[in-house]
Amino acid sequence: MRFSYFMVVILIIVGAFQYMRTTEMSEHYSLKQVEEFQLEEGRDGTLEIQAPQKHLILYRDAESKGEIYESLRESFKFSKVDYDERSILEELKEVEEYASIIVICNSYREMSRDNFDLLENYLERGGNLIFLSTLPLSPFNSSMGVTGSRSYIETEGIIFQEKFFPGLEDIKPSGEMMPGTSLDVDLLPDVRILAMDNYDTPIIWEREVGKGRVISANTTLLESKITRGVLSQLIAYGNDYFIMPIFNSKVVHLDDFPAPLPDGRDEDLYREYRMKTRSFFKNIWWKDMEGIGRRQNIKYTGFLIGQYNDVVEKEKMEKFFQIHREDQGYLGRKLFQNGGELGIHGYNHLSLALDGGIDFEMHGYKSWGNEENIISSFKRLRKLLDNLYGEDVRIYSYVPPTNLLTREGKAALIKSLPDLKSLSGVYTAGDERGVLLQEIGRDPDYPTLYSLPRFSWGLFYNDDVMWNIYNGIATYGMVSHFFHPDDILDEGRGGGMPWERLKVNYESIFKDINTHFPLLEPQLQVEATKRYMGLEDVEMEYGRFGEWIRVNFKGFKGGIDTLMRIRRERIKDVRGGEFYLIDSTNEYNLYLIKFHREEGEILLGGA
């Protein structure tokens, strides 16, 4: 009798343990992911600024603006730059109020002599002229230092000859990544060449004329988003001082995490670790990721996949396998324990598209048929989340499978994920139907959502990857990088490298970033979204008064981080904030300034 009683007790305990181990009892294991999005009431600075910094963009006609103009406009929008636009064919009068004049012209035909003289006099008296194109018959060639020119030639890559911006100046991106066109020119000896292509063609140079300065960009490379960081910093470099708000953050996405772990064994992994694939990811890969996160000051945002199937009809949607739920529960909790965020990738790995929305055949995907099927898949996914983590895990971030998302897919997302705040696709991409190619800002289809693209991806440490990263920092002060756990199992994405080499490559990426920008803050996707929300409607003006630069923010809702570049002077003090030197040369100093109030004053000293 006692033995039977004892066995019953043992069976109850074992059964209860097994039941709890599957994490079905969410009330005992509930996690919490709840964010508040109420911003402070905006405050306005009241410092007197008699001549706030302002810039002028000169173009010939609408056709001459082109892609460089669009990239410049996006950069200025984020950086809160105050500027005017004028056609160079109009009569220009007073231009002394402008800190720099940026010229985007494909021809100077019919420009008046008065306009030419006005710009030359502006330059002689200390103005900054920035030419974003070079023409064989430009009347400004003499001021630019061009003594002769021939035809346009193809170029490859960009190599900085002097310090320009931390990270970018150390990289030699491949010719395949950066093909361009430049004018074959002869230059005066007093020209300072800032950048050349891989075959020594001058791409960017600077020349002092009178009391002023001319910056010349002799390349089509600046038409691409992949060089927007160069464009942003070139404008800053071409001014006596320049201040731009930034994210000051680094965000890392783990797509397909947590997700069902592969069954069976990968022969290469088994040979190296004597483990099946599922055990490797739980016991080796994740522990390595934790260690790299601690050493390199990284937070992870994971994007969960429910299961890998191609089911798109709500009637055929399967239950989630128990073994996969155990893996997802375990890894998801590890993500939370390490300060991570859980976002959504999908019920399965099929992009949210209806008939004709994407190239289904190319990706081996299926159409969801109708919105009801998509919504049903997210209802099933929500039940999985409730069972694994509890009902207090709200979802704010979404990444589409294969970075493909249609307008219809967005509509279904909004109905399925009521707390959703941000979508993350990619910053650059080829011309593919349905690709989520983004600018930072409000989603163009559904402005209740924010677009926060990823600038870089993968586990490889090479110049092309690092260029994408530093281009994002130079434009937005932001790292946004992603990869997939199963990249190591894919010949293309993993390059056939063993995990021991890939993890060294991956960590090297962030060692490099932290060497150049140690003050970048690790952030989750939701934190970066909130930071942008605080910046979105802020206006900024600043101007110099003797040794002081005064800064006013309008709509200030909390701390604002900025980059400040200044020519041949140093910061001695900042009232209303704090400052840190990032980079220094004989020509400029680059600072991070963290403003804590709606107004600030920057005291300048000697070089």
VEXDREN-2710 file (C-alpha; in Angstrom, 1 decimal):
% VEXDREN-2710
k/r/px/py/pz
1/MET/0.0/0.0/0.0
2/ARG/2.8/2.4/1.0
3/PHE/4.7/1.5/-2.2
4/SER/1.6/2.2/-4.4
5/TYR/1.1/5.5/-2.6
6/PHE/4.7/6.4/-3.1
7/MET/4.6/5.6/-6.8
8/VAL/1.5/7.7/-7.3
9/VAL/3.2/10.6/-5.6
10/ILE/6.3/10.2/-7.8
11/LEU/4.2/10.0/-11.0
12/ILE/2.3/13.1/-10.0
13/ILE/5.5/15.0/-9.4
14/VAL/7.1/13.8/-12.7
15/GLY/3.9/14.6/-14.6
16/ALA/3.7/18.1/-13.0
17/PHE/7.4/18.7/-13.8
18/GLN/7.0/17.7/-17.4
19/TYR/3.8/19.8/-17.7
20/MET/5.6/22.9/-16.3
21/ARG/8.7/22.2/-18.4
22/THR/6.7/22.7/-21.6
23/THR/5.9/26.2/-20.3
24/GLU/2.2/25.8/-20.9
25/MET/1.5/27.2/-17.4
26/SER/2.1/30.8/-18.5
27/GLU/0.8/32.2/-15.3
28/HIS/3.7/30.7/-13.4
29/TYR/6.3/31.7/-16.0
30/SER/4.8/34.9/-17.5
31/LEU/7.2/37.4/-18.9
32/LYS/6.6/41.1/-19.4
33/GLN/7.3/43.2/-22.5
34/VAL/5.2/46.3/-22.1
35/GLU/6.4/49.8/-23.3
36/GLU/5.0/53.2/-22.8
37/PHE/5.0/55.5/-25.8
38/GLN/3.8/58.7/-24.1
39/LEU/6.4/61.4/-24.9
40/GLU/7.1/64.5/-22.8
41/GLU/5.3/67.7/-23.8
42/GLY/7.5/69.5/-26.3
43/ARG/9.4/72.5/-25.0
44/ASP/11.0/75.3/-27.0
45/GLY/14.3/77.0/-26.5
46/THR/14.3/80.7/-26.1
47/LEU/17.9/81.8/-26.7
48/GLU/18.4/84.8/-29.0
49/ILE/19.9/83.7/-32.3
50/GLN/20.2/86.6/-34.7
51/ALA/21.5/84.6/-37.7
52/PRO/20.7/80.9/-37.5
53/GLN/22.8/78.7/-39.8
54/LYS/21.1/78.2/-43.2
55/HIS/22.1/76.8/-46.5
56/LEU/21.2/77.3/-50.2
57/ILE/20.7/74.5/-52.8
58/LEU/21.2/75.8/-56.3
59/TYR/19.9/73.7/-59.3
60/ARG/19.2/74.4/-62.9
61/ASP/15.8/72.8/-63.4
62/ALA/13.8/69.9/-62.1
63/GLU/15.7/67.5/-64.3
64/SER/19.1/68.6/-62.9
65/LYS/18.1/67.8/-59.3
66/GLY/18.1/64.0/-59.8
67/GLU/19.0/61.4/-57.3
68/ILE/21.7/63.4/-55.5
69/TYR/19.0/66.0/-54.7
70/GLU/16.7/63.4/-53.3
71/SER/19.4/61.9/-51.2
72/LEU/20.4/65.3/-49.9
73/ARG/16.8/66.2/-49.1
74/GLU/16.4/63.0/-47.0
75/SER/19.7/63.7/-45.2
76/PHE/18.7/67.3/-44.5
77/LYS/15.2/66.2/-43.3
78/PHE/16.7/63.9/-40.6
79/SER/19.4/66.4/-39.7
80/LYS/17.0/69.3/-39.2
81/VAL/18.9/71.4/-41.7
82/ASP/17.4/74.8/-42.6
83/TYR/17.8/75.5/-46.3
84/ASP/16.4/77.3/-49.3
85/GLU/16.2/76.2/-53.0
86/ARG/16.7/78.3/-56.0
87/SER/17.3/77.8/-59.7
88/ILE/20.6/79.1/-60.9
89/LEU/18.8/80.7/-63.9
90/GLU/16.9/83.0/-61.5
91/GLU/18.3/86.3/-60.5
92/LEU/20.2/85.8/-57.3
93/LYS/20.6/88.7/-55.0
94/GLU/21.8/88.5/-51.4
95/VAL/23.5/85.2/-50.6
96/GLU/25.7/86.2/-47.6
97/GLU/23.2/84.8/-45.1
98/TYR/24.0/81.2/-46.2
99/ALA/26.7/79.2/-44.4
100/SER/27.2/77.1/-47.6
101/ILE/25.8/77.1/-51.1
102/ILE/25.4/73.6/-52.6
103/VAL/25.3/73.4/-56.4
104/ILE/23.6/70.6/-58.2
105/CYS/23.6/71.5/-62.0
106/ASN/23.9/69.5/-65.1
107/SER/24.6/72.6/-67.2
108/TYR/25.3/76.3/-66.7
109/ARG/23.9/77.4/-70.0
110/GLU/21.9/80.6/-69.7
111/MET/23.2/81.4/-66.2
112/SER/23.7/85.1/-66.0
113/ARG/27.1/86.8/-65.6
114/ASP/25.6/88.5/-62.5
115/ASN/24.9/85.2/-60.8
116/PHE/28.4/84.0/-61.6
117/ASP/30.0/87.1/-60.2
118/LEU/27.8/86.9/-57.1
119/LEU/28.9/83.4/-56.3
120/GLU/32.6/84.1/-56.9
121/ASN/32.4/87.2/-54.6
122/TYR/30.6/85.1/-52.0
123/LEU/33.5/82.6/-52.1
124/GLU/36.2/85.3/-52.0
125/ARG/34.7/86.9/-48.9
126/GLY/34.7/83.6/-47.0
127/GLY/31.7/81.6/-48.2
128/ASN/31.6/77.8/-48.7
129/LEU/30.7/76.5/-52.2
130/ILE/30.0/72.8/-52.5
131/PHE/29.7/71.4/-56.0
132/LEU/28.1/68.0/-56.2
133/SER/28.9/67.5/-59.9
134/THR/31.8/68.4/-62.1
135/LEU/31.2/69.5/-65.7
136/PRO/33.8/69.9/-68.5
137/LEU/32.7/73.4/-69.4
138/SER/31.9/74.8/-66.0
139/PRO/32.6/78.5/-65.5
140/PHE/33.6/77.6/-61.9
141/ASN/36.4/75.2/-63.0
142/SER/39.1/77.8/-62.2
143/SER/37.8/78.2/-58.6
144/MET/37.5/74.4/-58.3
145/GLY/41.1/74.0/-59.4
146/VAL/40.4/72.3/-62.7
147/THR/42.9/73.2/-65.4
148/GLY/41.8/70.7/-68.0
149/SER/39.3/67.9/-68.6
150/ARG/38.7/65.2/-71.1
151/SER/35.8/62.7/-71.3
152/TYR/33.9/60.9/-68.5
153/ILE/35.4/57.7/-67.4
154/GLU/34.2/54.7/-65.4
155/THR/35.5/54.4/-61.8
156/GLU/35.5/51.8/-59.1
157/GLY/35.5/52.2/-55.4
158/ILE/36.4/55.1/-53.1
159/ILE/39.6/55.5/-51.1
160/PHE/40.0/58.4/-48.7
161/GLN/43.4/60.1/-48.9
162/GLU/43.0/61.9/-45.6
163/LYS/40.9/61.5/-42.4
164/PHE/37.3/62.3/-43.2
165/PHE/35.0/60.3/-41.0
166/PRO/35.9/57.5/-38.5
167/GLY/35.5/54.1/-40.1
168/LEU/34.8/55.3/-43.6
169/GLU/38.4/56.4/-44.1
170/ASP/39.8/53.0/-43.2
171/ILE/37.8/51.0/-45.8
172/LYS/38.3/50.2/-49.4
173/PRO/34.9/49.0/-50.7
174/SER/34.9/46.7/-53.7
175/GLY/34.5/48.0/-57.3
176/GLU/31.5/45.8/-57.7
177/MET/29.9/47.5/-54.8
178/MET/30.8/51.0/-56.0
179/PRO/30.8/51.5/-59.7
180/GLY/30.7/55.2/-60.8
181/THR/31.5/57.8/-63.4
182/SER/33.8/60.7/-63.1
183/LEU/35.3/63.4/-65.3
184/ASP/38.9/62.9/-66.3
185/VAL/40.5/66.1/-65.0
186/ASP/43.8/67.8/-64.4
187/LEU/44.0/69.8/-61.1
188/LEU/46.1/72.6/-59.7
189/PRO/48.9/71.7/-57.2
190/ASP/47.1/73.6/-54.4
191/VAL/44.1/71.2/-54.5
192/ARG/43.8/68.9/-51.5
193/ILE/42.5/65.5/-52.7
194/LEU/40.2/64.0/-50.1
195/ALA/39.2/60.8/-52.0
196/MET/40.2/58.9/-55.2
197/ASP/38.9/55.7/-56.8
198/ASN/40.8/52.4/-56.9
199/TYR/42.7/53.6/-60.0
200/ASP/43.7/57.1/-58.6
201/THR/41.0/59.1/-60.3
202/PRO/40.3/62.2/-58.1
203/ILE/36.7/61.9/-56.8
204/ILE/36.5/64.5/-54.0
205/TRP/38.8/67.5/-53.4
206/GLU/38.9/70.8/-51.7
207/ARG/40.5/74.2/-52.5
208/GLU/40.8/77.4/-50.6
209/VAL/39.9/80.5/-52.7
210/GLY/40.3/83.9/-51.1
211/LYS/38.8/83.6/-47.6
212/GLY/36.4/80.9/-48.7
213/ARG/36.5/77.2/-49.6
214/VAL/35.4/75.1/-52.6
215/ILE/34.4/71.4/-52.2
216/SER/34.1/69.4/-55.4
217/ALA/32.5/66.0/-55.8
218/ASN/33.6/64.6/-59.2
219/THR/31.5/61.4/-59.1
220/THR/28.1/59.9/-59.6
221/LEU/28.6/57.8/-56.5
222/LEU/26.7/60.3/-54.4
223/GLU/23.5/59.5/-56.3
224/SER/23.3/56.2/-54.3
225/LYS/22.0/55.7/-50.8
226/ILE/25.1/53.6/-50.2
227/THR/27.1/56.8/-50.1
228/ARG/24.6/59.0/-48.3
229/GLY/26.9/59.1/-45.3
230/VAL/29.7/60.6/-47.5
231/LEU/27.2/63.1/-48.8
232/SER/26.0/64.1/-45.3
233/GLN/29.6/64.4/-43.9
234/LEU/30.8/66.2/-47.0
235/ILE/28.3/69.0/-46.4
236/ALA/29.3/69.1/-42.7
237/TYR/33.0/69.1/-43.8
238/GLY/32.4/72.0/-46.2
239/ASN/31.1/74.3/-43.4
240/ASP/32.9/76.1/-40.6
241/TYR/30.7/74.2/-38.1
242/PHE/27.8/71.8/-38.5
243/ILE/25.5/70.1/-36.0
244/MET/23.2/67.2/-36.7
245/PRO/20.9/65.1/-34.4
246/ILE/21.6/61.4/-34.4
247/PHE/20.2/58.1/-33.0
248/ASN/23.5/57.4/-31.3
249/SER/22.5/53.7/-31.1
250/LYS/23.4/50.2/-32.3
251/VAL/20.6/47.7/-32.9
252/VAL/21.1/44.0/-33.7
253/HIS/18.4/41.8/-35.2
254/LEU/18.2/38.1/-35.0
255/ASP/15.9/37.1/-37.8
256/ASP/14.3/33.6/-37.3
257/PHE/14.9/33.7/-33.6
258/PRO/13.5/32.0/-31.7
259/ALA/12.3/29.5/-34.3
260/PRO/12.0/25.7/-34.6
261/LEU/15.5/24.3/-34.4
262/PRO/16.6/21.9/-37.1
263/ASP/16.2/18.2/-36.3
264/GLY/18.9/15.7/-37.0
265/ARG/22.5/16.6/-37.4
266/ASP/24.6/18.7/-39.7
267/GLU/27.7/16.7/-40.5
268/ASP/30.1/19.6/-40.2
269/LEU/28.7/20.7/-36.8
270/TYR/28.7/17.1/-35.6
271/ARG/32.3/16.5/-36.6
272/GLU/33.3/19.6/-34.7
273/TYR/31.1/19.5/-31.6
274/ARG/29.8/15.9/-31.5
275/MET/26.3/17.4/-31.1
276/LYS/23.1/17.2/-33.1
277/THR/22.1/20.5/-34.6
278/ARG/19.4/21.3/-32.1
279/SER/21.8/20.8/-29.2
280/PHE/24.4/22.9/-30.9
281/PHE/22.2/25.9/-31.2
282/LYS/21.0/25.7/-27.6
283/ASN/24.3/24.8/-25.9
284/ILE/27.0/26.3/-28.1
285/TRP/25.7/29.0/-30.5
286/TRP/23.5/30.8/-28.0
287/LYS/26.2/30.8/-25.3
288/ASP/28.6/32.3/-27.8
289/MET/26.0/35.0/-28.7
290/GLU/25.6/35.8/-25.0
291/GLY/29.3/36.2/-24.6
292/ILE/29.8/38.4/-27.6
293/GLY/26.8/40.5/-26.5
294/ARG/28.4/41.1/-23.1
295/ARG/31.9/41.8/-24.4
296/GLN/30.8/44.1/-27.3
297/ASN/27.9/45.8/-25.4
298/ILE/25.1/44.5/-27.7
299/LYS/21.4/44.0/-27.1
300/TYR/19.5/41.6/-29.3
301/THR/16.0/41.9/-30.8
302/GLY/14.8/38.5/-31.9
303/PHE/12.1/37.9/-34.5
304/LEU/10.1/34.8/-33.9
305/ILE/9.0/32.2/-36.5
306/GLY/6.2/29.9/-35.5
307/GLN/7.1/27.0/-37.7
308/TYR/8.5/26.3/-41.2
309/ASN/5.8/25.2/-43.5
310/ASP/4.0/26.5/-46.6
311/VAL/0.5/26.4/-45.3
312/VAL/-1.5/29.5/-46.2
313/GLU/-5.1/28.3/-45.8
314/LYS/-6.6/28.9/-42.3
315/GLU/-8.3/25.5/-42.4
316/LYS/-5.0/23.7/-42.9
317/MET/-2.9/25.5/-40.3
318/GLU/-1.2/23.0/-38.1
319/LYS/-0.6/22.9/-34.4
320/PHE/2.9/23.8/-33.2
321/PHE/5.0/20.8/-32.5
322/GLN/5.8/20.2/-28.8
323/ILE/9.5/19.9/-29.3
324/HIS/9.6/23.1/-31.3
325/ARG/7.6/24.9/-28.6
326/GLU/10.1/23.7/-26.0
327/ASP/13.0/25.2/-28.0
328/GLN/11.2/28.5/-28.7
329/GLY/10.2/28.8/-25.0
330/TYR/13.8/28.1/-23.8
331/LEU/15.5/30.4/-26.3
332/GLY/12.9/33.2/-26.0
333/ARG/13.4/33.2/-22.3
334/LYS/17.1/33.3/-22.7
335/LEU/16.6/36.3/-25.0
336/PHE/14.6/38.1/-22.3
337/GLN/17.1/37.2/-19.6
338/ASN/19.8/39.0/-21.6
339/GLY/17.7/42.1/-21.8
340/GLY/16.4/41.4/-25.3
341/GLU/13.2/42.2/-27.2
342/LEU/10.9/39.8/-28.9
343/GLY/9.5/40.8/-32.3
344/ILE/7.6/38.9/-35.0
345/HIS/8.8/37.4/-38.2
346/GLY/5.7/35.3/-39.0
347/TYR/3.6/32.3/-38.4
348/ASN/5.8/30.7/-41.0
349/HIS/8.5/32.1/-43.4
350/LEU/6.1/33.1/-46.2
351/SER/6.1/36.8/-47.0
352/LEU/2.7/38.6/-46.5
353/ALA/1.6/38.9/-50.1
354/LEU/-1.5/38.2/-52.1
355/ASP/-1.6/37.3/-55.8
356/GLY/0.8/39.3/-57.9
357/GLY/2.4/41.0/-54.9
358/ILE/5.8/39.4/-55.1
359/ASP/7.6/36.9/-57.4
360/PHE/6.4/33.8/-55.6
361/GLU/8.1/31.4/-58.0
362/MET/11.6/32.9/-57.4
363/HIS/11.4/32.5/-53.7
364/GLY/9.4/29.3/-53.6
365/TYR/6.6/31.0/-51.7
366/LYS/2.8/30.9/-51.9
367/SER/0.2/33.6/-52.1
368/TRP/-1.9/33.9/-48.9
369/GLY/-5.0/34.2/-51.1
370/ASN/-6.8/36.7/-48.9
371/GLU/-6.4/38.8/-45.8
372/GLU/-8.4/36.5/-43.6
373/ASN/-5.8/33.8/-44.0
374/ILE/-3.0/36.1/-42.9
375/ILE/-5.0/37.3/-39.9
376/SER/-5.8/33.8/-38.9
377/SER/-2.1/32.9/-39.0
378/PHE/-1.3/35.7/-36.5
379/LYS/-4.1/34.6/-34.2
380/ARG/-2.5/31.2/-34.0
381/LEU/0.9/32.9/-33.4
382/ARG/-0.6/35.0/-30.6
383/LYS/-1.8/31.9/-28.8
384/LEU/1.7/30.4/-29.1
385/LEU/3.1/33.5/-27.5
386/ASP/0.6/33.4/-24.7
387/ASN/1.4/29.8/-24.0
388/LEU/5.2/30.3/-24.1
389/TYR/5.6/33.6/-22.4
390/GLY/2.3/34.8/-21.1
391/GLU/-0.1/37.5/-22.2
392/ASP/2.0/40.5/-21.1
393/VAL/4.4/40.1/-24.0
394/ARG/3.3/42.8/-26.5
395/ILE/4.7/42.9/-29.9
396/TYR/6.1/46.3/-31.2
397/SER/8.5/45.2/-34.0
398/TYR/8.1/43.3/-37.2
399/VAL/10.5/42.1/-39.8
400/PRO/9.1/40.5/-43.0
401/PRO/10.5/37.2/-44.3
402/THR/13.0/37.8/-47.1
403/ASN/12.4/41.6/-46.5
404/LEU/9.3/41.4/-48.7
405/LEU/6.1/43.1/-47.6
406/THR/3.2/44.4/-49.7
407/ARG/0.7/47.1/-48.8
408/GLU/-2.0/44.4/-48.3
409/GLY/0.4/42.6/-45.9
410/LYS/0.8/45.8/-43.9
411/ALA/-3.0/46.2/-43.7
412/ALA/-3.2/42.6/-42.2
413/LEU/-0.4/43.3/-39.8
414/ILE/-2.1/46.4/-38.4
415/LYS/-5.3/44.3/-37.8
416/SER/-3.3/41.4/-36.3
417/LEU/-0.8/43.2/-34.1
418/PRO/-2.5/46.1/-32.3
419/ASP/0.6/47.2/-30.5
420/LEU/2.9/47.2/-33.6
421/LYS/5.1/50.3/-33.9
422/SER/7.9/49.6/-36.4
423/LEU/8.6/47.8/-39.6
424/SER/12.2/46.9/-40.6
425/GLY/13.1/46.0/-44.1
426/VAL/16.3/47.1/-45.8
427/TYR/17.9/50.5/-46.6
428/THR/19.3/49.5/-50.0
429/ALA/18.1/46.7/-52.4
430/GLY/17.8/45.9/-56.0
431/ASP/14.6/46.5/-58.0
432/GLU/12.4/43.6/-56.8
433/ARG/8.7/43.6/-56.6
434/GLY/7.5/43.8/-53.0
435/VAL/10.8/44.5/-51.4
436/LEU/10.5/46.6/-48.2
437/LEU/12.9/49.3/-49.2
438/GLN/12.8/52.0/-46.6
439/GLU/13.8/55.5/-45.6
440/ILE/13.8/56.3/-41.9
441/GLY/10.5/57.9/-40.9
442/ARG/6.8/57.1/-41.1
443/ASP/5.7/54.3/-43.3
444/PRO/4.4/55.8/-46.5
445/ASP/1.3/53.5/-46.6
446/TYR/0.4/53.4/-42.9
447/PRO/1.8/56.4/-41.0
448/THR/0.9/54.9/-37.6
449/LEU/3.9/52.7/-38.2
450/TYR/7.6/53.7/-38.3
451/SER/10.1/52.6/-40.9
452/LEU/13.5/51.7/-39.4
453/PRO/15.5/49.8/-42.0
454/ARG/18.6/47.7/-41.5
455/PHE/21.8/49.0/-43.1
456/SER/23.9/45.8/-42.9
457/TRP/23.7/42.1/-42.6
458/GLY/25.6/38.9/-42.2
459/LEU/28.4/37.4/-40.2
460/PHE/31.4/38.3/-42.5
461/TYR/33.8/41.0/-41.5
462/ASN/34.9/42.7/-44.7
463/ASP/35.1/46.2/-46.2
464/ASP/31.8/46.0/-48.0
465/VAL/29.9/45.1/-44.8
466/MET/31.8/47.7/-42.8
467/TRP/31.1/50.4/-45.4
468/ASN/27.3/49.8/-45.0
469/ILE/27.7/50.1/-41.3
470/TYR/29.7/53.3/-41.3
471/ASN/27.5/54.8/-44.0
472/GLY/24.6/54.4/-41.5
473/ILE/26.6/56.0/-38.7
474/ALA/27.7/58.9/-40.9
475/THR/24.1/59.6/-41.9
476/TYR/22.0/58.7/-38.8
477/GLY/24.5/57.9/-36.1
478/MET/23.0/54.4/-36.1
479/VAL/24.0/50.8/-36.5
480/SER/21.2/48.4/-37.6
481/HIS/22.5/45.0/-38.4
482/PHE/20.9/41.6/-38.9
483/PHE/21.6/38.0/-39.5
484/HIS/20.0/34.5/-39.1
485/PRO/21.1/31.8/-36.7
486/ASP/21.0/29.3/-39.6
487/ASP/23.3/31.4/-41.7
488/ILE/26.0/29.0/-40.5
489/LEU/24.2/26.1/-42.2
490/ASP/23.9/27.8/-45.6
491/GLU/26.8/27.6/-48.0
492/GLY/26.1/31.1/-49.4
493/ARG/25.3/32.9/-46.2
494/GLY/27.9/31.1/-44.1
495/GLY/30.6/30.9/-46.9
496/GLY/31.4/27.3/-45.9
497/MET/33.2/28.6/-42.8
498/PRO/33.0/26.7/-39.5
499/TRP/31.2/28.5/-36.6
500/GLU/34.6/29.0/-34.8
501/ARG/35.7/31.3/-37.6
502/LEU/32.3/32.9/-38.2
503/LYS/31.8/34.0/-34.6
504/VAL/35.3/35.6/-34.7
505/ASN/34.2/37.5/-37.9
506/TYR/31.0/38.5/-36.3
507/GLU/32.6/39.8/-33.1
508/SER/35.2/41.7/-35.2
509/ILE/32.4/43.7/-36.8
510/PHE/31.5/45.1/-33.4
511/LYS/35.0/45.4/-32.1
512/ASP/35.6/47.7/-35.1
513/ILE/32.5/49.7/-34.4
514/ASN/33.3/50.1/-30.7
515/THR/36.8/51.2/-31.5
516/HIS/35.6/54.1/-33.7
517/PHE/32.4/54.9/-31.8
518/PRO/32.6/53.6/-28.2
519/LEU/29.8/55.9/-27.1
520/LEU/27.1/54.3/-29.3
521/GLU/24.4/53.0/-27.0
522/PRO/23.1/49.4/-27.4
523/GLN/19.4/49.5/-28.1
524/LEU/16.5/47.3/-28.8
525/GLN/14.3/47.9/-31.8
526/VAL/11.5/49.3/-29.7
527/GLU/14.0/51.7/-27.9
528/ALA/15.3/52.9/-31.3
529/THR/11.7/53.5/-32.4
530/LYS/11.0/55.5/-29.3
531/ARG/14.1/57.6/-29.8
532/TYR/13.0/58.4/-33.4
533/MET/9.5/59.3/-32.1
534/GLY/11.2/61.8/-29.8
535/LEU/13.2/63.3/-32.7
536/GLU/10.6/63.2/-35.4
537/ASP/9.0/66.6/-35.0
538/VAL/11.8/68.4/-33.4
539/GLU/13.1/71.6/-35.1
540/MET/16.6/72.9/-34.4
541/GLU/18.3/76.2/-35.1
542/TYR/21.8/77.3/-34.1
543/GLY/24.1/80.2/-34.8
544/ARG/27.4/81.7/-33.7
545/PHE/27.8/84.7/-31.4
546/GLY/31.4/85.4/-30.7
547/GLU/33.0/82.4/-29.1
548/TRP/29.6/80.8/-28.4
549/ILE/27.3/78.7/-30.6
550/ARG/23.7/79.0/-29.4
551/VAL/21.3/76.1/-30.0
552/ASN/17.5/76.1/-29.7
553/PHE/15.3/73.1/-30.0
554/LYS/11.6/73.5/-30.8
555/GLY/9.4/70.6/-29.6
556/PHE/12.1/69.2/-27.3
557/LYS/10.8/66.0/-25.7
558/GLY/13.8/64.7/-23.9
559/GLY/17.6/64.3/-24.4
560/ILE/18.9/64.7/-27.9
561/ASP/22.3/63.4/-29.1
562/THR/24.1/65.2/-31.9
563/LEU/27.3/65.1/-33.9
564/MET/29.1/68.4/-34.3
565/ARG/31.9/69.0/-36.7
566/ILE/33.9/72.2/-36.4
567/ARG/36.8/73.6/-38.5
568/ARG/40.1/74.3/-36.6
569/GLU/38.5/75.0/-33.3
570/ARG/37.8/73.0/-30.2
571/ILE/34.9/72.9/-27.7
572/LYS/35.8/74.2/-24.2
573/ASP/32.4/73.8/-22.6
574/VAL/28.7/73.0/-23.2
575/ARG/25.9/74.6/-21.2
576/GLY/22.8/72.4/-21.1
577/GLY/24.6/69.3/-22.1
578/GLU/27.9/67.3/-22.2
579/PHE/30.4/66.7/-25.0
580/TYR/32.9/64.0/-26.0
581/LEU/35.7/64.2/-28.6
582/ILE/35.3/61.5/-31.3
583/ASP/37.9/62.4/-33.8
584/SER/40.5/65.2/-34.3
585/THR/42.7/66.3/-37.2
586/ASN/44.5/69.6/-38.2
587/GLU/41.4/70.5/-40.2
588/TYR/38.5/69.6/-38.0
589/ASN/37.2/68.2/-34.7
590/LEU/34.3/65.8/-34.4
591/TYR/32.2/65.7/-31.2
592/LEU/29.3/63.9/-29.7
593/ILE/27.1/66.4/-27.8
594/LYS/24.3/65.2/-25.6
595/PHE/21.8/68.0/-25.0
596/HIS/19.7/67.7/-21.9
597/ARG/17.6/70.8/-22.3
598/GLU/15.7/72.6/-25.0
599/GLU/18.5/75.1/-25.4
600/GLY/22.3/74.9/-25.1
601/GLU/25.4/77.0/-25.6
602/ILE/28.7/75.7/-26.9
603/LEU/31.9/77.6/-25.9
604/LEU/34.7/77.3/-28.5
605/GLY/38.4/77.7/-27.9
606/GLY/41.6/77.4/-29.9
607/ALA/42.6/74.6/-32.3
END
